[in-house]
Amino acid sequence: MTSQSVSHSRKIYFLIFGLFIFLLAAATLYMRSVSQEPYIVFLSGAGMQEPVNKIAADFEQQTGIKVQTHFDGSCILRDYILKFKTGDIFLPGDKKNLDILQKKGLVKRSAFLAWHVVAILVSPQAVDKISSLNDLSKPGIRLAISNPRQASLGRLVMEKIIKIYPRGQAILNNIKLYGSSSQDVLRLYRQGNIDAVIEWETMALTPAGKGLIVVPLQKPYLIKAPLEVGLLTTSKHPKLAKRFFQYLITSGREVFRQQGYNVNRDDNT
């Protein structure tokens, strides 16, 4: 990015981060005001919204324990946990965000859930123009990705594709819009004038990504990141959080499998 775009992205990041903090704080205060029962605060990257909502709903139905879910870019959620030292469960799109909290002593335990794989998701209207990574560098192609300052995926795309691909600068020039999260990127796509997005391939299986065509990335540009969940030391209800964590890595992993994720820990091809 140019220095001007970096400055603009920084301003947008702090604006979104501030808004997220306000909304999350308001939601937390509201929950405490309407219920005396303890509940679990689950912070998740926006790209996992479909399986996370299903897992939270199933757990609540089976146990009667409320799970309050919050979705946003993983970097925004990570910074929230660092700043306010609160939350029970954290599921980022990229393990690096969990590692940062681990070094600060904020993660009691972590576990593998599934693999997160990046692909090119192409609009049906542009399928005749895009069938490979090289096609993204051609003049006139309009792309959208996650903002690297706000979402794990944006950082991975910059580091693992843009910076090392021979025509990475040409791809960068074709990026017209940056979303704050995977869900935001799909929102920008649905607004029109976008030919393709570089996203988690499972986003094509969600209602928001319906119709997008998956174009796999080939080595050495294939990004396959372990999706790990963390049990936080900041939990206000550690026994409940531990119970939900165990549910996540057992029954929850099965939900991820049912929704198209590869949950085989040893499959690192």
Secondary structure by P-SEA (a helix, b strand, c coil): ccaaaaaaaaaaaaaaaaaaaaaaaaaaaaaaaaccbbbbbbbbcccaaaaaaaaaaaaaaaccbbbbbbbccaaaaaaaaaacccccbbbcccaaaaaaaaaacccccccccbbbbbbbbbcccccccccccccccccccccccccccccaaaaaaaacccccccaaaaaaaaccbbbccaaaaaaaaaaccccccccccccccccccccbbbbbbccccbbbbbbccccccccccaaaaaaaaaaaaaaaaaaaaaacccccccccc
